[in-house]
Amino acid sequence: MDDAAGVGRDEVIRLILCQLSAYGFANLSQAIAAHTKVPMTTDSNSRLAELVQLGLQSEQQQPPPQSQVQNQQEGGATESDTELDAGGIDLGRASRVAEAPQYHMWYKTKHKGTATTAAFSRDGEYIATGSADASLKLIEVDRVRRPSAGSARREDKPVIRTLYHHEAEITGVAFHPNGLVLASCAADRSIKLFDISAAYGKHAFQSFSDNYAFRSIAFHPSGDYLAASGDSPDVRLYSVRTGKAYLMGGGDSEMSATVAQVAYAGSGALIASASSDGAVRLWDGVAGTCVRTIQAHEGRAATGVTFSRSGKYVLSTGLDSCVRLWDVGSGRLVQTY
């Protein structure tokens, strides 16, 4: 993909490599060069730091936007006057209609059955997709940098692996934080872990099973645990190291509905779940107890949930056609979209 600023990918990476060498991280610079396939140079300079400094100086010298000047003249609040949380959410600014972004399809791959789920690895190197045909595909992002990827040579095809080990529809995928393991869950009541660093192999090296179909999985930030939910009213926690299963419960739970999705906060301290009874529940990731229940979607099923980067907010979706933002600390509704 071409950079919007007109600077090529390789040129940017070379600047990073030179800067790392200048900081004394020559070994790290060599590792990045090998991984990105951008040739190392003998240069060791701080050109990148200089460019960043010039950019920051230029940004500080820029006059404020006309709309902000006008707002100040009329006695309105500026951005510094509004309440911004650590996650970058502005709670004081009046809502305005955003301009719809323009999208175009860059790459397409097909399963034999309906594509049901997809996820990026944390480092952005891979995409995993799952299908109703019980198969998984692993895509290397670096190979879809050009729209012509679809007609590339066989050895350069973006789909680098097709994985088979489930017996029913794939319902969720998640990458381990180390980027070397792919987890998948399915309607066959199983969770599979695949080693994607291995050159060959289409089958899982570890498996968990239950009496209900799984619908969602999420790794703890450490990668030691895997939260799972599905067609049972419970949220389960699996130890990746030992294979032991733990049942979340107690506190303000009283769950009788199925759980559509689970998500970990970035700190790993909390797990959020979205249930068919319309509730979003927050769970203590260590004690396993429910610490808060939010009736999020007026009795309609909650279908999805995710934390903000700061962990201060949780976003939920539901069959009431609404997306709602909630304050984790108080459980109050912040915004409805």
Buried (B, 14 or more C-beta within 10 A) or exposed (E): EEEEEEEEBEEBBBBBBBBBBBEEBBEEBBEBBEEBEBEBEEEBEBEBBEEEEEEEEEEEEEEEEEEEEEBEEEEEEEEEEEEEBEEEBEEEEEEEEEEEEEEEEEBEBEBEBEBBBEBEBBEEBBBBBBBBBBBBBBBBBBBBBEEEBEEEEEEEBBBBBEBEBBEBBBBBBBBBBEBBBBBBBBBBBBBBBBBBEEEEEEEBEBEBEBEBBBBBBBBBBEBBBBBBBBBBBBBBBBBBEEEEBEEBBEBEBEBEBBBBBBBBBEEBBBBBBBBBBBBBBBBBBEEBEBBBBBEBBEEBBBBBBBBBEBBBBBBBBBBBEBBBBBBBEEBEEBEEE
